[in-house]
């Protein structure tokens, strides 16, 4: 009564990857994220899916934070200005695990920075809290997205993929923890996905995986 009919829900996904770092001179996530918008446009975006932004972060804890928060905040401001209550925002972060043989959907991040080597800005924290006001380094934050459902959907599409509860203690976990904290505070969602090197799973397959992941994220309630 008085309704103009159901409005198509919009899922806006903002995507980040990382630059090179110690031991990985060619980070596959930089290639994936830089090519993702064009790849999806050629493939055809599913109805209701919008790619909001694609950003490459420094592989450095502090170095990644300023641009990360700028982009996170910008997405919130844009949502507020549009006043679209049906617009869901997801932050999707890609990182590489050089020892992996399959994709990993990360369920959580831990409030601990314990870098095995200095990051790209020379910082090497040892067992310190990422956000001191959050308490001990054992504190965890979990994604509100259904990782089991997402993983199952991707496995059914033929990808080698698993759920992970350990995003490491390096820059990937550092960024994910901040993103999950921001997401919880602002009513949005965040997910981190680890990918292997291109020599393990080739570039085209990884692009297909990224595209399938976006489609799955847009389809879940």
N, C-alpha and C positions, 0 to 999 in steps of 0.2 A: 504494500500500500504506500504509494508515494515514492516507491523505490524505482531507480532507473535500471535495476537488474544487478546481478553480481559483478563486482569489479575483479578483473584478473589480478591475482597477487603478483607482485614483482619481487624477485630476488636479485639484489644487487651484490655481486661478488667482487671484492677488491683482492688483488693477488700480489704477493711479493715473492722475490727470490733473492739470492745472494751473489755477490761477486766472488772472485777467486779467494783462496786462503791457503795457508801453509799445507802443502802436500796435495792440493787440488788446484792446479793452474787454470783448468777449464771447468768452471762450475756449471753442470748441466741445468741448474735451476735458472741461471741467468739467460740461457738460450730459450728454455721453455717459456719463461715469463715474457721475454721480449717478443716472442713470436705468437703468443697465445691469442691475442685479439684478432690478428689477421687470420690465424688458423681457424678460429671459431667462426669468423665471418664467412670464410669460404665453405666451411662445413655446414653452416646454417645454425644460428642461435635458436635454441628451443624457446617456445613461447613463454614469456614471463621471466626470462633470464637476461640480465644486463651485466656486462663487465664494466665495473665502475672505474677501476684504475689498475695499472700493472706497474709495479715499482721494483727496482733493484736496490737492495740495502748493502751497506758496507758489512763485511764479515768481521764485525767488531761490536762488542757489547755496547759501549757508550756511543760509538760511531753510528750504530743503527737506530738508536733511540730517538734522536731529534727528528729525522725524517719519518720514522714510524709513527710517532705521536702526532706530527703535523698531518699525516695522511689519515690517521684514525679520527682526529678531531675534525678534519675537513669533511669526512664522510658524514659525521653526525650533524654538522652545521647544514650540509646540503639536504639531509633528510628532514631536519627541522623546518627549513625554508620551504620545502615542497609540501610539508604537512600530509604526507602519505602514510596513514596508519597501517596500510596493508603492505608497505614496502619493507621487506626484510633485508637486513645487511649481514653479510658473512665476510669475514676476513680469512682468506686462504693463504697460508704461508708454505712455501716449498723450501726445503733444505736438502742437501745431499749427505748421504751416509756412504762414504767411500768403501766401506766393507760390506755393504748390503748386496743381496742378490734378488731382492724383491722390494716392492713398495710397502711402506709402513704408515698406517693412519695412527697418528699420535693422540692418545686419549687424554693425556695430562702433561703438565709441566711442574717442575719442582722449584721451590724458592732457594735454589742453591747455584751459585756460580763457582765452578771448580774446573778451570780451564786446563786441559792437558798440555797446551802450548800457548804462547802469547797470541792474541788475536791480531788482526791486521793493523791495529793501532798500538801494538806492543803491550797490551794489558793482559795480565795473567793472574786473575783472582784465585785464591785458594780457599775453598769451603766457606764462602761468605754469603749472607742472604742477598738475594737480588733486590728485594724490597724489605729493608730492615723493619719497617713498621708492620709488616705482615707476620713477624715473629721468627720462629726457628727455620733452619734450612730444610727441615723435614716437611714443611708446609707444602701442600700440593693444591693445584687448581685444575679442575677437569673441564673439558669442553662440554657445552650443553647440547652439542650435536650427537646423534645416535651413531657412534662409531661402528658398532657391530652391524647395524643395518647398512651403513655406507660400504663397509668392507665386503659384506655378503653380496651386495649389488654389483660391486666391481669384480669380485671373483666370478660371479655368474657371467660376466662379459668376457671372461677368459684371462684376466690379469693375475699375475702372481702378487698377492697383496695380503697383508696381515695387520692385526691390531697390535699396537705397541703401547706399553705403559712407561716407557723410558725413552725420553727424547734426548738423553745425554745430559751433560752439565756444561756444554760449550755454548756458543752463540745461538744456536737453534733453540735450545731450551730457554735461554735468556730472553730472546725475543718472544717466544711463545708465552712465557709467564706474564710478561708485560701486556701482551695482546689479550690473553684470557682475563686478566685483571680489569683492563679497560672495557672489554666486552661485557663483563658482569656488571660493571658500574653504569654502563650506558644502554643496556638492553639490546645488545647485538650479539653476534656469535662469531666464534673464532675456531679455526682448525689448522693444525700443522701436519704436513705430509713429508716424509723422508723418501727420497728417490735414490736409486743406485747411480753409478757412473754410466756414461753412454757406452763404455766398452763392455758393460754387463748387460744392460738393456738399451737397445739402440734408440737414437733420437726420435725416429718416427713413431715407434711404439710408445715412448714416453709422452710425445705430443698427443697421441690418441688417448693415453691414460688420463692426461690432464683434462682433455675435452670431455671424456666420459665422467670424470669426477665432477666437473662443473654441472653436467646434466643431472647427475645423481643428487647433488646438493640442491639444485633448483626444484627437484621433484619431491623431496621429502617434506613432510609437514612439520 
